[in-house]
Structure formats: structure tokens, C-alpha cells
Amino acid sequence: MIQLDEPRYLYLLGILSLFVLLQLILSFWKKKTQQRFASAARLKLLAPEMSPSKAILKLMLQLLGFTALIVALVNPKAGTKMETVKREGVDIVFAVDVSRSMLVEDMAPNRLEKAKRLVSEIINQLASDRIGIIAYAASAYPQLPITTDFGAAKMFLQSLNTEMLSSQGTDIEEAIKLATTYYNDEAQTNRILFIISDGEDHSLGGIESAIEEALDQGIKIFTIGVGTTKGGPIPIKKNGILQEFKKDQEGEVVISKLMPEQLQNIADLGKGTYLYGQQTDATVSSIKNELDQLDKTEFETKEFSDYKDQFQWFIVVALVFFMIDIFVLDRKTHWFTKLNLFKEQKDV
């Protein structure tokens, strides 16, 4: 297990692209200046030992060295010791709708990003609970099994997108069925399933039986609605640029709307609560109050308890790259030239 002690320093990696750009501008300026001084053939005669490839090599060494220094600032920590820890909490599974209707922008920036923010904020309020993540559209996909690693959960959460499942449409029944396989029977913890969706369901029925099966396993189902009842068109984008809006078979623009009645019905059948996700803080506060009222069950989990700094290794790597850069000269390496690996014809 790896932890990043100071992840904010990762933003410094963006400076490297600026460094490369400045080097390219400097190289272009040098070339233009040399062309004004003499022709390429004459420059080759005046400086026969200069090697253009060495400049590229030195730039790569410098980039690798600076990258290693930035990683050293981030200070990765490696887990070195595992121990069994007793916790009290509940098991929570988040089923997030990733159908294309979640791209509608009636909630800023769109429904899917709003859903991910809601789940992330809920995770921030948890303490000793275990969480899992399911992505679903016309089918359901296990994104993250039950875990106590909230950092990993957030990472998997952010990777959710509408292209991860080839089958489109929305089938909440499939998400509920998959969720029933997530919980550990031995733990016997309180079990909660959060369904985050706009409520559109294209399945042909059978959701009641799926809810009954979940209740039989002690799972309460809460629903969170994202979107508005007014709705909006479903954008189709390429490389972040709007191409068109989704249309039906008659060529009319499809308007996707929040279906609160459907989500309310699922929550009622699942012995849970329906919440509207418009106000993030209010929604998260309501969920926290609901979870606080549940009985906590003690369970055991294995966790890394001892983490050691690893920054020193990256400093050593950076120094190695910088030392190599110092000893790599701009002129040609004669022993390498003599190998004539590319079978070049020598000048007569």
C-alpha cells in the first residue's frame, strides 16, 4: 500500500511542460541564429563534433531528474506492516448511474459529476464504515468491492464515466441484484445501498422482486435524485466539444428528466429514504443523520499500520540523472560513432 504524504506537489509536474516549451523555443532561436551566421553545411565544417542528438538526451535526463525531485516532494510512503484492526460501522454500497442521460447539464457541471461529488462528500463524513461502488446502465459492473480504503474508493469513483459500459439504457434492477452479492455474510453488519440516479429506468419490470431479495438480506435502499424535473437534452461530445444532442427515431431531440416518483417508490419499498441531491451540503447532512441512527456492528479488517518515507530514493535517482547530464557532453561520442550502427556513408 502506497500513501502520498504531500500530493499537492504533483501540480509541479505541469511546470515540466513549460520547461520543455522553453527549451524548444531556445532551440528554435539557436537554429535561426545559426542559419543567419552560416549555412548548415558550413556549420557542420566549423563544428564537426557537435551532436544534435546529445541535446535531446540531455533534455530527457533533466526532465527525469526534475520528475524524480517532484515525486520526492510528494513523499510516497510504503506500508510495511499489516495488523488486524477492530472497527464498528456499517457496510455501504454506492450504485452510480453511468447511462448517457447522466451527461445532461441541468445540474452543474452535469448529473454524473454531481453524483460523484455527492458520493465523495458522503465518504468524507464516514469514519469506520466499509464502502463499495457499483456502476450501472443497462447492466451493472462491480467498480470497487467492499473496502475500508476510502482513498482507493475516491480514486475509483472519479474514474466513473458514461463510456465504461457498452450497454446503454438504465436498469436499476441490475444494480440492486449486483449489490446483494457485495456484502459479507460473516460480518452481519447493517447494510445500506445508495442508488444515485436521475430515476429513468428502461427495464421491463421485476425491480420489486430484486428489492424484496435485498430486504431479505438486511439491505436498506436509499435513493438520491440528480437532475431536474424540467430536464434537458443529452449532449453528444467528442474531445469535450459538443457535436449534437441525442435524438429519437423521429429525429426529435430527447429531453431527459428527473423521475423523483420512481426513486421515491424504490426507497419506500426498500425501507429507506429518498433524497434530492440539489443541495450537496444539505443532502450529505441528511444522510449523515440517517447513518448515525443505525446500530454499528464490530468487524475485523487488516490494515497497514506502519508507513515509511520513500522520498530519499527519488532524491538519489534525481542526483544520478543530474550527474549523468553533467558528464554527457554536447559533442559526438567517438567510440559510438565508430560502431556505425546505421551504416552511414562517411564523408569523402
C-alpha positions in Angstrom: 0.0 0.0 0.0 1.3 3.4 -1.0 0.3 6.8 0.5 1.2 10.2 -0.8 2.2 12.5 2.0 2.1 15.8 0.1 0.0 15.1 -3.1 -0.4 18.9 -3.7 3.2 18.9 -5.1 2.0 16.8 -8.1 0.9 20.1 -9.6 4.5 20.9 -10.1 4.6 18.3 -12.9 2.7 20.9 -15.0 5.8 23.1 -14.8 7.8 20.5 -16.7 5.7 21.0 -19.8 6.6 24.8 -19.5 10.2 23.8 -19.2 10.1 21.7 -22.3 8.3 24.5 -24.2 11.1 27.0 -23.2 13.8 24.5 -24.3 12.0 24.2 -27.7 11.8 27.9 -28.1 15.5 28.2 -27.2 16.4 25.5 -29.6 14.4 27.2 -32.4 16.1 30.6 -31.6 19.6 29.0 -31.8 18.8 27.3 -35.1 17.5 30.6 -36.6 20.6 32.5 -35.3 23.0 29.8 -36.7 21.2 30.0 -40.1 21.8 33.7 -40.2 25.5 33.1 -39.4 26.2 30.3 -41.9 24.7 27.5 -44.0 24.1 24.1 -42.5 27.0 22.6 -44.5 29.4 25.3 -43.3 28.3 25.0 -39.7 29.0 21.2 -39.9 32.5 22.1 -41.1 33.0 24.7 -38.4 31.7 22.4 -35.6 32.0 18.8 -36.8 31.9 17.5 -33.2 28.5 18.9 -32.3 25.8 16.3 -31.9 22.1 17.3 -32.1 21.0 14.0 -30.5 23.0 14.8 -27.4 20.9 17.9 -26.8 17.8 15.7 -26.8 19.4 13.2 -24.5 20.4 16.0 -22.0 16.9 17.4 -22.0 15.4 13.9 -21.3 17.9 13.5 -18.4 17.0 16.8 -16.9 13.2 16.1 -17.2 13.7 12.7 -15.5 15.7 14.4 -12.7 13.2 17.1 -12.1 10.3 14.5 -12.1 12.2 12.4 -9.5 12.6 15.6 -7.3 8.9 16.4 -7.6 8.0 12.8 -6.6 10.4 13.2 -3.6 8.5 16.3 -2.6 5.2 14.3 -2.7 6.9 11.8 -0.4 5.4 8.4 -1.2 5.0 6.2 1.9 5.1 2.4 1.6 3.1 0.3 4.1 5.5 -2.1 5.8 3.3 -3.8 8.5 -0.1 -5.3 8.4 -2.2 -5.7 11.5 -5.8 -6.7 12.3 -8.0 -3.8 13.5 -11.4 -4.0 15.1 -13.9 -1.4 13.8 -17.5 -0.6 14.3 -19.6 0.6 11.4 -22.0 -0.3 8.6 -21.4 -1.6 5.1 -22.4 0.9 2.4 -22.6 0.3 -1.3 -23.0 3.2 -3.8 -24.7 2.3 -7.1 -24.0 5.2 -9.5 -25.9 5.6 -12.7 -23.5 6.0 -15.7 -26.0 6.0 -18.5 -25.7 8.8 -21.1 -28.7 10.7 -19.5 -26.3 11.5 -16.7 -24.5 13.8 -19.0 -27.4 16.2 -19.0 -26.3 19.6 -17.7 -29.3 20.6 -15.7 -27.1 20.2 -12.6 -23.7 21.9 -12.9 -21.5 20.7 -14.4 -23.6 17.6 -15.2 -25.6 14.9 -13.4 -22.7 12.4 -13.3 -20.2 14.9 -11.9 -22.8 16.0 -9.3 -23.4 12.3 -8.4 -19.6 11.8 -7.9 -19.3 14.9 -5.8 -22.2 13.7 -3.6 -20.6 10.3 -3.0 -17.2 11.9 -2.3 -18.7 14.2 0.3 -20.6 11.3 1.9 -17.4 9.3 2.1 -15.7 12.3 3.8 -18.3 12.0 6.6 -17.8 8.3 7.2 -15.5 7.0 10.0 -15.2 3.3 10.5 -17.6 2.1 7.8 -16.9 -0.1 4.8 -17.8 1.0 1.3 -18.2 -0.4 -2.2 -19.0 1.1 -5.6 -21.1 -0.2 -8.4 -21.5 1.4 -11.9 -24.6 0.6 -13.8 -26.5 1.5 -17.0 -28.4 -1.3 -18.9 -26.1 -3.7 -16.9 -24.2 -3.4 -13.6 -20.5 -3.5 -13.1 -18.6 -4.0 -9.8 -16.3 -1.0 -9.7 -15.0 -1.5 -6.2 -15.7 -4.3 -3.7 -16.3 -3.6 0.0 -13.3 -1.9 1.5 -12.1 0.4 4.3 -9.7 2.2 1.9 -11.5 5.5 1.4 -8.7 6.8 -0.7 -9.0 4.0 -3.2 -12.8 4.4 -3.2 -12.4 8.1 -4.2 -9.9 7.1 -6.9 -12.3 4.5 -8.4 -15.2 6.9 -8.0 -13.5 9.6 -10.1 -12.9 7.1 -12.9 -16.6 6.6 -13.5 -17.8 7.7 -16.9 -20.6 7.0 -19.4 -18.3 5.1 -21.8 -17.3 2.4 -19.3 -20.3 0.2 -20.1 -21.1 -0.6 -23.7 -24.8 -1.4 -23.0 -26.8 1.8 -22.7 -30.1 2.4 -21.1 -30.8 2.3 -17.3 -31.7 -0.8 -15.4 -31.8 -0.2 -11.6 -32.9 -3.8 -11.0 -29.5 -5.0 -12.2 -27.7 -2.6 -9.8 -29.8 -3.9 -6.9 -29.1 -7.6 -7.8 -25.4 -7.0 -8.0 -25.4 -5.1 -4.7 -26.8 -8.2 -2.9 -23.6 -10.1 -3.8 -21.4 -7.4 -2.2 -22.0 -7.9 1.5 -20.0 -10.4 3.6 -22.4 -12.8 5.3 -20.0 -13.5 8.1 -19.8 -9.8 9.2 -23.5 -9.4 9.7 -23.3 -5.6 9.6 -26.0 -3.2 8.9 -26.2 -2.9 5.1 -27.1 0.2 3.1 -27.4 0.6 -0.6 -27.4 4.1 -2.1 -28.7 4.4 -5.6 -27.7 7.7 -7.2 -29.6 8.3 -10.4 -32.0 10.6 -12.4 -34.6 7.8 -11.9 -35.1 6.9 -15.6 -35.5 3.2 -15.7 -35.7 1.4 -19.1 -36.1 -2.1 -17.6 -39.2 -4.2 -18.3 -40.0 -4.8 -14.6 -39.0 -7.1 -11.9 -37.5 -4.4 -9.7 -39.9 -5.3 -6.8 -38.6 -8.8 -6.6 -35.0 -7.5 -6.6 -35.9 -5.1 -3.7 -37.5 -8.0 -1.8 -34.4 -10.1 -2.1 -32.3 -7.2 -0.9 -34.6 -6.7 2.1 -34.3 -10.4 2.9 -30.5 -9.9 3.2 -31.0 -7.0 5.5 -30.2 -4.3 2.9 -31.9 -0.9 3.2 -32.1 1.0 -0.1 -31.8 4.8 -0.1 -32.1 6.8 -3.4 -30.6 10.1 -4.3 -32.0 12.0 -7.3 -29.8 14.1 -9.5 -31.2 16.3 -12.3 -34.3 18.4 -12.6 -38.0 17.6 -13.4 -37.7 20.2 -16.3 -34.8 18.2 -17.6 -32.6 18.9 -20.6 -31.1 17.4 -23.8 -28.4 14.7 -23.7 -25.2 16.2 -25.2 -23.0 14.1 -27.5 -19.5 15.3 -27.3 -16.1 14.5 -28.9 -12.9 15.5 -27.2 -15.0 17.7 -25.0 -16.6 19.6 -27.9 -20.4 19.4 -28.4 -21.3 17.7 -31.6 -25.1 17.4 -31.3 -27.9 16.4 -28.9 -29.3 12.9 -28.8 -32.4 12.4 -31.0 -35.1 9.7 -31.1 -36.2 7.7 -34.1 -38.4 10.6 -35.3 -35.4 12.9 -35.3 -36.6 14.9 -32.2 -34.2 15.9 -29.5 -34.5 13.7 -26.5 -35.3 15.5 -23.2 -34.2 13.6 -20.1 -36.0 14.4 -16.9 -35.5 13.6 -13.2 -38.1 10.9 -12.2 -38.5 11.5 -8.4 -41.6 9.3 -8.2 -39.6 6.3 -9.4 -36.8 6.9 -6.9 -39.3 7.6 -4.1 -41.1 4.3 -4.8 -37.8 2.4 -4.7 -36.8 4.0 -1.4 -40.2 3.3 0.1 -40.1 -0.4 -1.0 -36.5 -0.7 0.2 -37.3 0.7 3.7 -35.0 3.7 3.1 -35.4 7.3 2.2 -35.4 9.4 -1.0 -33.2 12.5 -1.0 -33.0 15.2 -3.7 -29.3 16.0 -4.4 -29.7 19.6 -5.5 -28.0 21.0 -2.4 -24.9 18.9 -1.7 -24.4 20.0 1.9 -28.0 19.5 2.9 -28.1 16.1 1.3 -24.9 14.9 2.9 -26.1 16.2 6.3 -29.4 14.3 6.0 -27.5 11.1 5.0 -25.1 11.5 8.0 -28.1 11.8 10.3 -29.6 8.7 8.9 -26.4 6.7 9.2 -25.8 7.9 12.8 -29.1 6.4 13.8 -28.0 2.9 12.7 -26.5 0.4 15.1 -22.8 -0.1 14.4 -21.5 -3.7 14.2 -18.0 -4.6 15.2 -15.9 -6.3 12.5 -12.2 -7.0 11.9 -10.1 -5.8 9.0 -6.5 -5.9 8.1 -4.7 -2.6 7.6 -1.2 -1.2 7.1 -0.2 0.3 10.4 3.4 1.3 9.7 4.3 3.6 6.8 7.9 4.6 5.9 9.1 7.5 3.9 10.4 6.8 0.4 11.4 10.3 -0.7 15.2 9.6 -0.2 15.2 7.0 -3.1 13.8 9.5 -5.5 16.4 12.1 -4.4 19.1 9.6 -5.2 17.5 8.9 -8.6 17.4 12.6 -9.3 21.0 13.1 -8.4 22.0 10.2 -10.7 20.2 11.7 -13.6 21.7 15.2 -13.0 25.2 13.7 -12.7 24.8 11.8 -15.9 23.6 15.1 -17.5 26.8 16.8 -16.3 29.1 14.2 -17.8 27.2 13.9 -21.1 28.9 16.5 -23.4 27.3 18.2 -26.4 29.9 16.8 -28.8 29.8 13.4 -30.5 31.0 10.3 -28.7 33.8 8.9 -30.9 33.6 5.2 -29.8 29.8 5.2 -30.5 30.4 6.9 -33.9 32.9 4.2 -34.8 30.2 1.5 -34.3 28.4 3.0 -37.3 25.2 1.2 -36.3 23.2 2.9 -39.0 25.7 2.1 -41.8 26.1 5.7 -42.7 28.4 6.7 -45.5 31.5 8.6 -44.4 32.2 12.0 -46.0 34.9 11.8 -48.6 
